[in-house]
Amino acid sequence: MNLFEVNEETCMQDGICAEVCPVRVIAFENGAYPRPVADAEDLCLRCGHCVAVCPTGSLSHCAILPEHCPPVDQELGISAEAAAQFLRGRRSIRVYKDRIVPQEDLQRLIELARYAPSGHNSQGARWIVLGKSNLHSLAGTVVDWMRWVIAHKPDLAASMHLERTVQRWEDGEDVVLRNAPAVIIAHAPADDRFAPSTCTLALSYLDLAATALGLGTCWAGYFTAAATFPPMKAALDLPAGHQVFGSMMVGYPAFSYQRLPSRKTPEILWRLS
């Protein structure tokens, strides 16, 4: 199959596919059918915009066939009010039920996370999922990293209140991973310039999607910060050249939240004209 093919029997020759193409690999003239430009194979991002936008399903991309792309169900659209409540109601969960999250639900979250934006449709995020049996020892490694920071970078340690955090750990409180039943790590090649935003956006999608499965999440900031600590690197055993760009605790919330807290008024500099 060529890069893409057009069903001339159903194509409306409206040129929408060419208009939405981010890198302009679709040529279109009135009265003709869409066609790939000369260097389309090299430039195409395989993003699927052309397939998704065609109202008659007339364009088939070699990597994205319309029959593999379910139609948008307009009845599943949400109102502005529902979206506002959903986004405002999202909470960082730090108290979890003692209940294992099924692997299929964790898989489902990651499957949804792959639809997050990524630079040039690179889709570079890779994943590690850690279960309960691994987490206490890894949290202890994070605390060892904290002790190293306290000894070698006291100003940084003071700004992060690490001495207090270590003391809480020593008193028996898991302030690193909060006794979460699972942690999901997003990693990618360290030299991938898109990796920081790709992994952050993917984890953000995962974070929001968890609510629909009755799950709660919290960004594991200490864990991510300690990921370059040699003992942690050895424990995680990432592929060569890869780096952790974010990690997320996942579990069932022990409590339900009943209110939508306020936030600071946004500071906006308008330059519309």
N, C-alpha and C positions, 0 to 999 in steps of 0.2 A: 504494500500500500504506500502511496505517496505520503508526504507530510500530512496533508488533509485532502479529503475528497468532498465534493459537493453534489448532492442529489438535485440535478437540474429540473426534475419533474416537480419538486416541492419547493425549491428555493424561491423566495419572493424577490430576490435581487434588490434588497433594501440596503445592503452594505453595512449593516449593524456590526457584523463580525469584524470588519476592517476598522470600524470606528473604535471599538473597545480594545483592540489588540495593543498591549502595552509597548511592544517593540516594532509595530508596523510591519509585520511579515506577511500581511494579507493585502494584496493589491485588488482594487475594485474600481470599475468605471461604470457609469450609468449604462444600462442596457446589456451589461456583461455579467458573468458569474465571478465570484471571488476566486482568486488564484494565489498561490504562494509567490513571493518575490524571489529573486535569483538566489539569495543567500539565506532563505528562510530556515533551512535545516539547521544551520549553525546558530542562528539568532533566536529561534523559537524557545520560549521558556517552558513549554508544556504546562501552562497554567490552566488551560481549559476554558478561558473566558469565551473563546469563539464558540465552543460547543454549548456552554451554559446559556449564552445570550440568544441563540438562534430560536425564533418563535416557532419554527416548523420542524426543528430537529434535522435540518438538512445538511449540516456540516459534521463530518466524521473526521476526527483527528486520529492519527496513527496510534497515539498513546492514550487517547481518551475518547471512547466511543459513546455516542449519545444513549445507546441502550444500556450502558453501564452507569448512567447518571440519572438518578431518580428525579422526577419533576418536582418543582417547588410546590408544596402544599400550602396554598394561601390561607387555609383554615387554621394552620398552626402559627400564623403570625401573631405577635403580641402587641398590645397597646403600649402607648408611651407610659401610661401609669403602671402597667404591669412590669415594664422594663425598669422603670425607676425603683419600684419596690424590690425587684429581684437584685439589682445592683447595689442598692443601699442596704439590703438585708444580708449581703454577704459578710460573714464574720470570720476572723482568724480563730480556728478552734484549737484550744490548748488542753482541753480535758476530754478524754475519749472513753467510750465504753470498752470493757474488756471483751472485745468481739473481733474475730478475724474478718477481714474484708475478702470476699471471694475473688479468686484470681480473674474470673471472667469480668467482674466489675472494674478491676484495675486495668485490664486489657481494654475494656470499653472506653475508659477515660483517655487512655493513650491514643486509641483510634480517633477519638474526637479531637484530641490535641493536635494531630497532624494536619488539621485543616486551618490552623493558625497561619497568618501571613509569615512569609520568610523571604529574605532578600533574593530577588531573581528566581523565586520559586525553588530555592535550593533545598528546602525540606531537610536541613542538615542535622536536626536533633536526633540523638540516639538515647536509649533509655536503659536504666537499670532499676529493677524493683526489688527492694529489700523487705524481708518479712521480720516478724517479731524476734525470731531466734538470733538474728544478726545484730539487732539494733542496740541492745544494752552495751555490748562490747565496743561498738562503733561510737556510741555516745561517750564512753569512757576515753576513747582515743581523742575525741574532740576536747574533752576536759584536759587531757595531756597537752594538747595544742595550746589551750588557754594558759596552762602553767608555763609553757615555753614563752608565750607572749608576755606574761607578767614578768618573767626573769630577764627577757632580752629587749622588750619594747614597752617599758613601763608607762610611757605617756599614752600609747595606744590602748594598753590594758585598762588604764584609768578611765579613758573616754568611753570604754565599753563596759565598765563596772565588772571586769572579769573576776576580780578577787571575790566579790560577793557571789557571783555565779558559781565559782568553784566551791565556795563554802556551802552553798545550797546543795550542790551535788554531793558533797561529803556528808551532809546531813540526811542524805537519802532521797532527795528530790531530783527527778529527771527534768532539768531545765533545758536540756539540749533537744531531745526528741519527744518529750512530754508523754512518754509511754504510748506513743502512737503504734498501732499494729502494723503499719507499713510506711515506707518512705520511697518516693519515686524520684530518681535522679535523672536530670537531662544533661547530656554531655555531647561534645562534638570536637572535631579537630581544633587544636589551640590556634592554628594559623588561619582558620576560616573567619574572614572578616565579618561575616553575617551571623556567626554563632551566638554572640551575646544576645542580640535582639531576637534571633530565631528561637533560642531556648527559653528566653523570658516570656515571649508571646505564647509559645506552646504551653508552658506551665500555667500561664494566666488562663488560657482556654480550659485546661484541665481543672484548674481551681474553680472556675465558674460552673463547669459541667458537673462537678461532684455533687452540687446541691440537688440536682435532679435525681440522683441515685440515693438520696438520703445520707450522703457522706459529708464530712467536714474536712477542711484542709488548713494547713498553716505553712507558710514559707519557712524552711529550715535554714535560717540565716547563719547560725553558728556552724552548722554542718557544712554548708557551702564554703564558708570562710576557711575552714580547716582542711578543705579538700586537697590543698597543695602541701600539707604537712606530710613529710616522708612516710611515717607509719600509716597515715590515712591513705596515701597513694598506694602503698603496698597492699592494704586491706581491700581497697576498691578494685584494684587490678584492671584499670581502664585499658582500652586498646592503646597501642603505642601512639604518642602524639596527641592524645585526647585530653580534654580538660572538663571538669565539672563547671557548668554555667548556671546551675540552679537545682534546688531540691525541695521537695514538698512532703510534709507529713500528711497522711491520709488515714481516716478512720471514721467511726460513727460518733457523732457528738453526744456527750453525756447529758447535755442540757439544751433546751430550746430557747432561742432568744425571742423576746416579745415586743421589742421596740426598735425603731430606726434612729440611731444616734445622729446628732448633727455633726457637721464638719466645718472647717474654716470657710469663710466666704472667699471664693476664687478671686485672685488678683489678675485682672485682664487689661491688657493694653490694646485697645481697638484701633486698627488701621485699615478701615474698610474702604477708604476713598483716597 
